[in-house]
Amino acid sequence: MYGGIDPGKHGAIAILRDTGAILKVMPTPLIAGEKGHQAYDLAAMADIGHELKKMDLVAIERQQPMPAVRRDPKTKKILGVLQGGNTIFTTGFGYGLWLMLLQALEIPHQIVTARKWQAEFFTPQKGKSKLQAFEAARRLFPYHSFRKTKDGEFDAILIAEWGRRKAQGRQVAQ
């Protein structure tokens, strides 16, 4: 069996059978945190980790900060920030929790960039990669019910499929 982790708060964990059939998809476990914010549910993550111990390989998407600003091309005025400091911290924190869990439980895992796993299934276009991932997941797994609003789920499934192909010795996007 193979696992895939999209490690953000809106991410998910997917488990595929050796044949590639979807066995289970779970949202990132969260609990109520301070000031109404959601926090990672560490106990539930540990439970998932014990389930992932059965995997031949778990692929996890590498996270990185994207603090760049968007500017108006004419006036050069700042229009917005891609990610704020809190988002960058939270993303890195969640990614670190998943990596620590995989390492501590000695679960075979592979870190993969979004660009690499996406290239296995489609040619990413700027600003359209979520829609492209949704369409790719629907094409590869036609019997699974996907919703566009749950991008973590279809990303996790595609990450798991990327890992399954890699582990089974199939040529994957480099």
C-alpha positions in Angstrom: 0.0 0.0 0.0 1.1 3.6 -0.6 0.4 6.8 1.1 0.3 10.4 0.0 0.4 13.5 2.3 -0.6 17.0 1.4 0.6 18.4 4.7 -1.2 21.8 5.0 -4.2 22.5 7.3 -6.4 22.1 4.3 -4.4 19.0 3.2 -5.2 15.4 3.4 -3.7 11.9 3.7 -4.5 9.3 1.0 -3.9 5.6 1.1 -3.8 3.5 -2.2 -3.8 -0.2 -2.6 -0.9 -1.8 -4.6 -3.2 -1.8 -7.6 -3.7 2.0 -7.4 -7.3 1.8 -6.1 -8.2 4.3 -3.4 -8.5 2.7 0.0 -8.9 5.8 2.2 -8.7 9.6 2.1 -8.6 11.6 5.4 -8.5 15.3 5.9 -5.6 16.7 7.9 -6.8 16.2 11.5 -7.5 19.5 13.3 -8.9 20.6 16.6 -10.1 23.9 18.0 -7.1 26.0 18.9 -6.5 29.4 20.4 -8.6 32.4 19.4 -10.9 30.3 17.3 -8.1 29.1 15.0 -7.7 25.4 14.2 -4.6 23.6 15.3 -3.1 20.2 14.3 -4.6 17.3 16.3 -1.3 15.6 17.4 -3.0 12.5 18.8 -5.0 11.9 15.6 -1.8 12.5 13.6 -0.1 9.8 15.7 -2.9 7.4 15.0 -2.6 8.0 11.3 1.1 7.5 11.6 0.6 4.0 13.0 -1.7 3.3 10.1 0.9 4.6 7.7 3.5 2.1 9.1 1.8 -0.5 6.9 2.8 1.4 3.7 5.5 0.4 1.3 6.1 4.1 0.7 4.6 7.4 1.8 5.1 10.4 -0.5 4.9 13.8 1.1 4.8 17.1 -0.7 7.7 19.5 0.2 6.5 22.7 1.6 8.2 26.0 1.2 7.4 29.6 2.0 6.1 31.9 -0.7 6.4 35.4 0.8 6.6 37.2 -2.5 4.4 40.2 -3.1 2.1 40.8 -6.0 2.6 44.2 -7.7 0.7 46.2 -10.2 2.8 45.9 -13.4 2.3 49.6 -14.2 2.4 51.4 -10.9 4.5 48.8 -9.0 2.2 49.3 -6.0 1.9 46.2 -3.8 -1.4 44.5 -4.4 -1.1 41.7 -1.9 1.2 39.2 -0.3 1.1 35.5 -1.5 1.5 34.2 2.1 1.8 36.1 5.4 4.1 35.3 8.2 1.6 33.3 10.2 0.7 31.2 7.1 4.3 30.5 6.4 5.0 29.5 10.0 1.9 27.2 10.2 2.7 25.5 6.8 6.3 24.8 8.0 5.1 23.6 11.4 2.6 21.1 9.9 5.2 19.9 7.4 7.7 19.4 10.2 5.2 17.4 12.2 4.5 15.0 9.4 8.2 14.6 8.6 9.0 13.9 12.3 6.2 11.4 12.5 7.3 9.5 9.4 10.9 9.5 10.7 10.1 8.6 14.3 8.0 5.7 13.2 10.5 4.6 10.6 8.0 4.8 7.8 9.6 4.7 4.3 8.9 8.0 2.8 9.9 10.2 -0.2 9.7 14.0 -0.2 8.5 15.3 -3.6 8.0 18.9 -4.8 4.6 19.9 -6.1 6.2 20.6 -9.5 7.6 17.1 -9.7 4.4 15.1 -8.8 2.2 17.5 -10.9 4.5 16.9 -14.0 3.6 13.2 -13.7 -0.1 13.9 -14.4 -0.3 17.3 -16.3 1.8 20.2 -17.5 1.3 22.8 -14.7 0.0 26.2 -15.8 0.4 29.2 -13.5 -2.7 29.8 -11.6 -4.5 26.7 -12.9 -2.7 23.8 -11.1 -5.5 23.1 -8.6 -8.0 22.8 -11.5 -5.6 20.7 -13.4 -5.0 18.4 -10.4 -8.7 18.1 -9.9 -9.2 17.0 -13.5 -6.3 14.6 -13.4 -7.6 13.0 -10.3 -11.0 12.6 -11.8 -9.5 11.1 -15.0 -7.3 8.6 -13.1 -9.9 7.7 -10.4 -13.3 8.0 -12.1 -15.1 6.0 -9.4 -14.1 8.3 -6.6 -16.3 11.3 -5.8 -14.2 14.5 -5.9 -15.2 18.0 -4.9 -13.3 21.0 -6.2 -13.4 22.6 -2.8 -11.3 19.7 -1.3 -8.1 20.3 -3.2 -6.0 18.7 -0.4 -7.8 15.4 -1.0 -7.1 15.1 -4.7 -3.6 16.4 -4.2 -2.9 13.7 -1.6 -4.3 11.0 -3.9 -2.1 12.2 -6.8 0.9 12.4 -4.5 0.2 8.8 -3.3 -0.1 7.7 -7.0 3.2 9.4 -7.8 4.8 7.5 -4.9 3.2 4.2 -6.0 4.5 4.6 -9.5 8.0 5.5 -8.2 8.1 2.6 -5.8 6.9 0.1 -8.4 9.8 1.1 -10.7 7.8 3.0 -13.2 9.4 6.0 -14.9 8.1 9.1 -13.1 8.6 12.8 -13.9 11.9 14.1 -12.7 
